[in-house]
Amino acid sequence: MSKRHEGLPAVTVVGGGLAGCEAAYQIAERGLQVILREMRPGTMTEAHRTSKLAELVCSNSLRSDEPGSAPGLLKEELRRLGSLVMRVADQTSVPAGKALAVDREEFSQRISNLIESHPSISLVRDEVQELPEGITVVASGPLTSATLARALGEVIGDHYLYFYDAISPIVSSGSLDMAALFAASRYGGYPAYLNAAMGESEYRAFRTALLDGERFPLREFESLEEASRDVPYFEGCLPAEELARRGEDTLRFGPMKPVGLTDPKTGRRPYAVVQLRPENRACTMYNLVGFQTKLVRKDQRRVFRMIPGLERAEFLRYGSVHRNTYIDGPRCLKQTLELRARARTYIAGQLCGVEGYVESVASGLVAGINAARLARALPPAVLPLTSMVGALLNYVTRDAPWRHQPMNANFGILPSPDEDVRGKARRKAKAERALRELEEWMGRQEESGETWPASGSGAAPRLQMGWST
Ligand SMILES: Cc1cc2nc3c(=O)[nH]c(=O)nc-3n(C[C@H](O)[C@H](O)[C@H](O)COP(=O)(O)OP(=O)(O)OC[C@H]3O[C@@H](n4cnc5c(N)ncnc54)[C@H](O)[C@@H]3O)c2cc1C
């Protein structure tokens, strides 16, 4: 821990989940007092079962730990930055092949013990109903209590606060067969979309495959009936397979409508069309417009690769439909995760628009660093955009050109490498640059007085970057 800053007001962290625990630890390790407020067990969420901090609400897997994968790179960066959650995840791992899975009980018990015994953290068990005064990190998660969500909505504007994810898959542009697609917007104008035309038999086969696909089960609190009762606009975000179920042509009158488009190969309007919209300014990622889905991942790959031009698509993010409270980051947040509408309040975790356990941890770590820097009157920290953590937060605060949808770690959000390489070599070049530039950045921060918690040393990587074939 760095020297203690006596006399400075305590920083408040709302929510003792993955992001909140990481943020509290980062702030406390920088010598500041932290008040961590967690509403459980007095008030529970629909998914949590215990009073423990950092409870994993679903899977015990933190996804791939392969250094050559995007989630593996994210984990490695967090280890170097001194993440508490990653340290405990490594200590409590269970065999899971190439993934990092943890013993969920031991994982959250250890984090609870470390937070509760930390000399600079006071844990308060209460439900926060108003945004606290002073420097605050709000990390109340995808199931933020209704009262706090209302208070946040009043500050940022209700239309920037969402209660459901309706996420369409994202594919990498390099994996598309461009010869099979045509660029156009409906009724002309700037050709903003890539379009995949389908004939009648292709459309029918595609619809049948959608209907036959295996789906993730909905939890009770995520049912569509519940959803449409709470959220009137949810009807506009129905899963594609649900649209397919409603009728032979429902998709053709919905996301696959061909009106206003002419296939240059035939000179005619196609029978049906799938539109792909650029997901970032560099156009390295494309979103399948309107294809939010509850299909399991293997069936997303199988079904969506039936679309002409997507036969070899690389999926950077899979589709989903989830109960999830989150804000429109690009409209509401500075790159440091501070709210534009309320200085000194940072948003972290799933609430800031990242998707996933480890991504939530990453945003908690950066919000914690920045809250601690603000308290010590240091300039804010923005991680290199070439690092996975930096690129992810850049995406959720700046890069999404449309209504924001939550984003996970993937290689598509990292800028192109200098070398003109493809496939695995390209990912390797991006990952090596990410770690190199992160370490250089950490070194520069140290020169200006920044410190890292015990395990955060850029000089001592736990993993070598290895590349399996
Ligand atoms: C049902 C469900 C299943 C998921 N499954 C997975 C999965 O398998 N893998 C994956 O990677 N991601 C999953 N996610 C997404 C996400 O990664 C996790 O929800 C993750 O826990 C988010 O971390 P967080 O810190 O943002 O929120 P959380 O870990 O949920 O922490 C938020 C904390 O804030 C507390 N809180 C809420 N409101 C208040 C308040 N007003 N005052 C005080 N405390 C408050 C909550 O009790 C909670 O402890 C799932 C999400 C949901 C909803």
PDBQT file of the ligand as one rigid body, heavy atoms in Angstrom, charges set to zero:
ROOT
HETATM    1  C1  LIG A 501     -28.425 -13.091 -14.295  1.00  0.00    +0.000 C 
HETATM    2  C2  LIG A 501     -27.072 -12.691 -14.797  1.00  0.00    +0.000 A 
HETATM    3  C3  LIG A 501     -26.159 -13.661 -15.166  1.00  0.00    +0.000 A 
HETATM    4  C4  LIG A 501     -24.877 -13.295 -15.637  1.00  0.00    +0.000 A 
HETATM    5  N1  LIG A 501     -24.000 -14.262 -15.976  1.00  0.00    +0.000 NA
HETATM    6  C5  LIG A 501     -22.750 -13.937 -16.379  1.00  0.00    +0.000 A 
HETATM    7  C6  LIG A 501     -21.785 -14.958 -16.669  1.00  0.00    +0.000 A 
HETATM    8  O1  LIG A 501     -22.058 -16.148 -16.560  1.00  0.00    +0.000 OA
HETATM    9  N2  LIG A 501     -20.545 -14.566 -17.095  1.00  0.00    +0.000 N 
HETATM   10  C7  LIG A 501     -20.215 -13.260 -17.211  1.00  0.00    +0.000 A 
HETATM   11  O2  LIG A 501     -19.070 -12.958 -17.576  1.00  0.00    +0.000 OA
HETATM   12  N3  LIG A 501     -21.102 -12.277 -16.923  1.00  0.00    +0.000 NA
HETATM   13  C8  LIG A 501     -22.363 -12.583 -16.521  1.00  0.00    +0.000 A 
HETATM   14  N4  LIG A 501     -23.271 -11.587 -16.230  1.00  0.00    +0.000 N 
HETATM   15  C9  LIG A 501     -22.921 -10.165 -16.493  1.00  0.00    +0.000 C 
HETATM   16  C10 LIG A 501     -21.957  -9.498 -15.494  1.00  0.00    +0.000 C 
HETATM   17  O3  LIG A 501     -20.654  -9.866 -15.841  1.00  0.00    +0.000 OA
HETATM   18  C11 LIG A 501     -22.171  -9.808 -14.047  1.00  0.00    +0.000 C 
HETATM   19  O4  LIG A 501     -23.445  -9.376 -13.716  1.00  0.00    +0.000 OA
HETATM   20  C12 LIG A 501     -21.138  -9.121 -13.119  1.00  0.00    +0.000 C 
HETATM   21  O5  LIG A 501     -21.354  -9.562 -11.803  1.00  0.00    +0.000 OA
HETATM   22  C13 LIG A 501     -21.176  -7.614 -13.177  1.00  0.00    +0.000 C 
HETATM   23  O6  LIG A 501     -20.310  -7.058 -12.226  1.00  0.00    +0.000 OA
HETATM   24  P1  LIG A 501     -20.708  -5.703 -11.483  1.00  0.00    +0.000 P 
HETATM   25  O7  LIG A 501     -19.680  -5.443 -10.467  1.00  0.00    +0.000 OA
HETATM   26  O8  LIG A 501     -21.018  -4.672 -12.474  1.00  0.00    +0.000 OA
HETATM   27  O9  LIG A 501     -22.103  -6.052 -10.763  1.00  0.00    +0.000 OA
HETATM   28  P2  LIG A 501     -22.394  -7.047  -9.543  1.00  0.00    +0.000 P 
HETATM   29  O10 LIG A 501     -21.336  -8.069  -9.449  1.00  0.00    +0.000 OA
HETATM   30  O11 LIG A 501     -23.806  -7.475  -9.705  1.00  0.00    +0.000 OA
HETATM   31  O12 LIG A 501     -22.284  -6.106  -8.270  1.00  0.00    +0.000 OA
HETATM   32  C14 LIG A 501     -23.192  -5.073  -8.019  1.00  0.00    +0.000 C 
HETATM   33  C15 LIG A 501     -23.431  -5.010  -6.523  1.00  0.00    +0.000 C 
HETATM   34  O13 LIG A 501     -24.147  -3.830  -6.223  1.00  0.00    +0.000 OA
HETATM   35  C16 LIG A 501     -25.127  -4.124  -5.240  1.00  0.00    +0.000 C 
HETATM   36  N5  LIG A 501     -26.171  -3.091  -5.338  1.00  0.00    +0.000 N 
HETATM   37  C17 LIG A 501     -27.113  -2.914  -6.294  1.00  0.00    +0.000 A 
HETATM   38  N6  LIG A 501     -27.842  -1.816  -6.041  1.00  0.00    +0.000 NA
HETATM   39  C18 LIG A 501     -27.349  -1.276  -4.896  1.00  0.00    +0.000 A 
HETATM   40  C19 LIG A 501     -27.692  -0.140  -4.114  1.00  0.00    +0.000 A 
HETATM   41  N7  LIG A 501     -28.682   0.685  -4.467  1.00  0.00    +0.000 N 
HETATM   42  N8  LIG A 501     -26.996   0.106  -2.978  1.00  0.00    +0.000 NA
HETATM   43  C20 LIG A 501     -25.991  -0.721  -2.577  1.00  0.00    +0.000 A 
HETATM   44  N9  LIG A 501     -25.635  -1.815  -3.275  1.00  0.00    +0.000 NA
HETATM   45  C21 LIG A 501     -26.285  -2.082  -4.444  1.00  0.00    +0.000 A 
HETATM   46  C22 LIG A 501     -25.553  -5.533  -5.586  1.00  0.00    +0.000 C 
HETATM   47  O14 LIG A 501     -26.133  -6.192  -4.473  1.00  0.00    +0.000 OA
HETATM   48  C23 LIG A 501     -24.245  -6.180  -6.017  1.00  0.00    +0.000 C 
HETATM   49  O15 LIG A 501     -23.568  -6.789  -4.958  1.00  0.00    +0.000 OA
HETATM   50  C24 LIG A 501     -24.538 -11.926 -15.755  1.00  0.00    +0.000 A 
HETATM   51  C25 LIG A 501     -25.468 -10.949 -15.392  1.00  0.00    +0.000 A 
HETATM   52  C26 LIG A 501     -26.717 -11.322 -14.912  1.00  0.00    +0.000 A 
HETATM   53  C27 LIG A 501     -27.698 -10.271 -14.508  1.00  0.00    +0.000 C 
ENDROOT
TORSDOF 0
